C-alpha cells in the first residue's frame, strides 16, 4: 500500500524534515521521469495549481490538471471510482476537494485495491498541508531554528490554521491563535493539537497574541463555501485586521505572512501586505518548492517510484 498525505501530521517529525530537505533545489532529482501526476481541483486554484504543475515538471513528469466538472465526483461517478480510474494512468493522485472525507474515500479505495498510488491533499476543509510546508520554508529562511519560535495567527480557526498548528507541533514551535468568539478552535481541536504535541494558546485580544511573536499570520475572513456567512463574518472579524497598528505591537523583527489570496483592507491592510515586514511573495514562491518536496517524498516513501 502507498503512503498517503491527507494531513500534515501524517508526515511525522522525520517525514517533515525529509520533505523540507527534498524541497531544496538539488534535493529531489527526477523521480517522475516518463510519468504523469493527476491534479484534481474541485475548488479554484492559482498558487496550488501553478506550484504543483511546475513541481511535477521539475521532477521530470507531466502534470494533468482536471477540473471538477470533468469528473463530477459523486454526481457522474463516485470518489472511489474516480480514484481507481486516475490510478490507472498516474503515479500520484493529488486533489483539492470540498470535503476532506472525499480524500479519505479516494485513499481507502486505492488501498483496498492494492494500488501503490499515493493520494496528496491539495486543500480540504480540514487542512492545507502544502501551504504549511511552504510556510515552514519561509520561516526557516527568516528565523533559522524554529524550535521555540512563536507564530501568531490572527483570524478564523480554519484549515490553514489547523495545518500551522500541526506544523508547529512537528518542529517545536508555539502557535498563538487570536479569534473572535465563535470562530476559535473548538475543545475537540485543542484536544487533537495537544495529542500531537502542539503548543497552542488561544486569545481573544489579537494585541496579546502578537506581543512576543516572531511571525504574524492571517488568512481571509470568508473562505470558499462560506459566502452566505460573509456579512456576519465581516462584523465578527472587524477587530482582527492585521494592520499597521497591530503590527506595531509585535517585536521589531517579526515578519508578516499571508497564504493568499488577500483581501486588502479586510483581514490585512495594503500597507502591511506590501510593507517591509511582509514575506508573502516568498511564501508564494515557496509553494512550488514545498510541492516538489512533498511529491518527491511520497514517491520515495510510498513505493510508487519502484
C-alpha positions in Angstrom: 0.0 0.0 0.0 1.0 3.6 -0.6 1.8 6.2 1.9 -0.9 9.0 1.6 -0.6 12.5 2.8 -4.0 13.8 3.8 -3.0 15.8 6.9 0.4 17.3 7.8 0.7 15.1 10.9 0.8 12.1 8.6 4.4 13.0 7.9 5.7 12.8 11.4 8.7 14.7 12.6 11.2 12.8 10.5 9.0 12.8 7.4 8.6 16.5 7.6 12.3 17.0 7.9 12.8 14.9 4.8 10.2 16.9 2.9 12.0 20.1 3.7 15.2 18.6 2.6 13.7 17.4 -0.7 12.2 20.8 -1.3 15.7 22.2 -1.9 16.9 23.0 -5.4 19.1 19.8 -5.6 17.3 17.5 -3.2 14.8 15.6 -5.2 16.2 14.6 -8.6 13.8 13.5 -11.4 11.8 10.6 -9.9 8.9 11.3 -12.2 10.7 10.9 -15.5 8.4 9.4 -18.0 5.4 9.5 -15.7 2.4 11.7 -15.0 0.6 13.1 -12.0 -3.2 13.8 -11.7 -4.1 17.3 -10.2 -7.8 17.3 -9.5 -9.5 20.6 -8.4 -13.0 20.9 -7.0 -12.1 24.4 -5.9 -10.5 27.2 -8.0 -6.7 27.5 -7.6 -4.0 29.9 -8.6 -0.9 29.1 -6.4 -1.5 25.5 -5.8 -2.1 24.6 -9.5 0.9 26.5 -10.7 3.1 25.3 -7.9 2.3 21.7 -8.5 2.3 21.8 -12.3 5.8 23.4 -12.1 7.0 20.9 -9.4 5.9 17.9 -11.4 7.7 19.2 -14.4 10.9 19.8 -12.4 10.7 16.2 -11.1 10.7 15.0 -14.7 7.0 14.3 -15.0 3.9 15.5 -16.8 1.1 17.2 -14.8 -2.5 16.6 -15.9 -4.9 19.1 -14.4 -8.6 18.1 -14.1 -11.5 20.4 -13.3 -14.4 19.3 -11.1 -16.9 19.2 -13.9 -14.8 16.9 -15.9 -15.2 14.1 -13.4 -18.2 15.0 -11.3 -17.3 13.4 -8.0 -20.4 11.7 -6.6 -22.5 13.0 -9.4 -21.1 11.5 -12.6 -19.2 8.8 -10.6 -18.1 8.1 -7.0 -15.0 9.4 -5.5 -13.8 5.8 -5.2 -14.3 5.2 -8.9 -12.6 8.5 -9.8 -9.5 7.5 -7.8 -9.4 4.0 -9.3 -9.6 5.5 -12.8 -6.9 8.1 -12.2 -4.6 5.4 -10.7 -4.7 3.6 -14.0 -2.7 6.4 -15.6 -0.8 8.4 -12.9 1.9 7.9 -10.3 0.2 10.1 -7.8 -3.3 11.5 -7.4 -3.4 15.0 -5.9 -6.8 16.6 -5.1 -8.2 19.9 -3.9 -11.6 18.9 -2.5 -14.7 20.4 -0.9 -14.9 17.7 1.8 -11.9 16.1 3.5 -13.9 12.8 3.5 -13.5 12.7 -0.3 -9.8 12.3 0.1 -10.2 9.6 2.7 -12.5 7.7 0.4 -10.1 8.0 -2.5 -7.2 6.8 -0.5 -9.2 4.0 1.0 -10.3 2.8 -2.4 -6.8 2.7 -3.7 -5.6 0.8 -0.6 -8.4 -1.7 -0.9 -7.5 -2.3 -4.5 -3.8 -2.8 -3.5 -2.7 0.1 -5.8 0.6 1.8 -4.9 -0.6 5.3 -5.8 -0.3 7.9 -3.1 -3.1 10.5 -2.6 -2.0 14.0 -1.7 -4.2 16.7 -0.2 -4.0 19.9 -2.2 -6.5 21.5 0.2 -9.6 20.4 2.0 -12.0 21.9 4.6 -9.8 20.2 7.2 -6.2 21.1 6.3 -3.9 22.7 3.7 -0.6 20.7 4.2 1.4 22.1 1.2 0.7 25.6 2.4 2.1 24.8 5.8 5.3 23.3 4.3 5.8 26.4 2.3 5.3 28.5 5.4 8.0 26.4 7.3 10.4 27.0 4.4 9.7 30.7 4.7 10.0 30.8 8.5 13.3 28.9 8.3 14.8 31.4 5.9 14.0 34.3 8.2 14.2 32.8 11.7 16.6 29.9 11.3 15.9 27.5 14.2 12.1 27.1 14.6 12.1 25.2 17.9 10.9 27.7 20.5 9.8 30.3 18.0 6.3 31.8 18.2 3.8 32.3 15.4 0.7 34.4 16.0 -2.2 33.6 13.7 -5.0 36.3 13.7 -8.3 35.3 12.3 -10.5 32.3 11.6 -9.6 28.9 13.0 -9.7 27.2 9.6 -7.9 24.7 7.5 -4.8 26.9 7.2 -4.6 27.5 11.0 -5.0 23.7 11.7 -2.1 22.9 9.4 0.0 25.6 11.1 -0.7 24.0 14.5 0.3 20.6 13.1 3.5 22.2 11.6 4.2 23.8 15.0 3.9 20.5 16.8 6.3 18.8 14.4 9.0 21.5 14.7 8.5 22.6 18.3 7.0 26.0 17.5 4.4 27.7 19.7 1.3 28.9 17.9 -0.9 31.7 19.3 -4.4 31.8 17.8 -6.4 35.1 18.1 -10.0 34.7 17.0 -13.4 36.3 17.9 -15.9 34.3 20.0 -17.5 31.6 18.0 -14.6 31.3 15.5 -11.8 29.9 17.7 -10.6 26.4 17.9 -13.0 24.0 19.5 -12.3 21.9 22.5 -12.0 18.9 20.3 -9.5 20.6 18.1 -7.5 21.7 21.1 -7.5 18.1 22.3 -6.2 17.0 18.9 -3.5 19.7 19.0 -2.4 18.6 22.5 -2.4 14.9 21.4 0.1 15.6 18.6 2.3 17.7 20.9 1.2 21.1 19.7 1.7 24.1 22.0 -1.4 26.3 21.2 -2.5 29.3 23.1 -5.9 31.0 22.4 -6.5 34.7 22.6 -9.5 37.0 22.1 -7.2 40.1 22.0 -5.0 40.0 18.9 -2.6 42.5 20.5 -1.8 40.0 23.2 -1.3 37.2 20.7 1.3 39.1 18.7 3.1 40.7 21.6 6.0 38.3 21.7 5.6 36.7 18.2 8.4 36.1 15.7 5.9 35.9 12.8 2.4 37.3 12.3 0.0 35.4 10.0 -3.6 35.9 8.8 -6.0 34.5 6.2 -9.2 35.6 4.6 -12.3 36.0 6.8 -14.6 34.3 4.3 -13.2 31.1 2.8 -14.5 29.2 -0.2 -18.0 27.9 0.5 -18.8 30.5 3.2 -20.2 33.2 1.0 -23.6 33.1 2.8 -21.8 34.0 6.1 -19.9 37.0 4.6 -21.7 39.8 6.4 -21.7 38.1 9.7 -18.0 37.2 9.4 -17.0 40.7 8.4 -18.7 42.0 11.5 -17.2 39.4 13.8 -13.6 39.8 12.5 -13.6 43.6 12.2 -11.3 43.9 15.2 -8.9 41.2 13.9 -7.3 43.0 11.0 -3.5 42.7 10.6 -2.9 46.4 10.1 -0.1 48.9 11.0 -1.4 49.4 14.5 -1.5 45.7 15.3 1.9 45.1 13.7 3.4 47.9 15.8 2.6 45.8 18.9 4.8 42.9 17.8 8.6 42.7 18.2 10.5 44.7 15.6 11.9 41.6 14.0 8.5 39.9 13.4 7.7 39.0 9.8 4.2 39.2 8.3 2.7 36.2 6.4 -0.5 35.5 4.4 -1.3 32.4 2.4 -3.1 34.5 -0.3 -5.4 35.4 -1.9 -5.6 38.6 0.2 -8.5 41.0 0.6 -6.7 44.3 1.1 -8.4 46.4 3.7 -10.2 43.4 5.3 -8.0 40.8 7.1 -4.8 42.7 6.2 -4.1 46.3 5.3 -2.5 47.1 1.9 0.4 48.9 3.8 1.2 45.8 5.8 0.8 43.4 2.9 3.2 45.4 0.8 5.3 46.6 3.7 8.9 45.9 4.7 8.0 43.1 7.1 5.9 41.2 4.5 7.2 37.9 3.2 4.0 36.8 1.4 5.6 36.6 -2.0 8.4 34.4 -0.6 5.6 32.2 0.8 4.0 32.1 -2.7 7.3 31.2 -4.3 7.9 28.5 -1.7 4.7 26.8 -2.6 6.5 25.4 -5.7 9.4 24.2 -3.6 7.0 22.7 -1.0 5.2 20.9 -3.8 8.4 19.4 -5.1 9.4 18.2 -1.6 6.0 16.6 -0.9 5.8 14.8 -4.3 9.3 13.5 -4.1 8.8 12.3 -0.5 5.6 10.4 -1.4 7.4 8.8 -4.4 10.3 7.9 -2.2 8.3 6.6 0.8 5.2 5.3 -0.8 6.7 2.7 -3.1 5.2 4.5 -6.2 8.7 5.1 -7.5 9.5 1.4 -7.7 
